Amino acid sequence: GNQALHRFLNIADGVASADGKKIIFSTNLASVRDIDDALIRPGRCFAHVVLPELDVHAAQAVLARLCTKTGTPLGPAWDRLGGSLRKSMS
């Protein structure tokens, strides 16, 4: 009954079958068990990776590195994330 998921699967199957391309998607669901089985079935999903939450210092280090590469000022980027208000980030 999820039309958005149905559309995503149709588009993804078409793109992934063209020239062996892979689609990478991410979610912030609390558990991989919450991911629809249609997305992670064999043949459609080649791997899934669970990343731990970062503490504030690690998150700031990642953001600083990204900002350096893109020439984005760190302060405004950090403020947009509300980083100083959180204990961990994913």
HELIX and SHEET records of a PDB file:
HELIX    1   1 GLN A    3  SER A   17  1                                  15    
HELIX    2   2 VAL A   32  ASP A   34  5                                   3    
HELIX    3   3 ASP A   37  ILE A   40  1                                   4    
HELIX    4   4 VAL A   56  THR A   70  1                                  15    
HELIX    5   5 LEU A   74  LEU A   81  1                                   8    
HELIX    6   6 GLY A   83  LEU A   85  5                                   3    
SHEET    1   A 2 LEU A  54  ASP A  55  0                                        
SHEET    2   A 2 SER A  88  MET A  89 -1                                        
END                                                                             
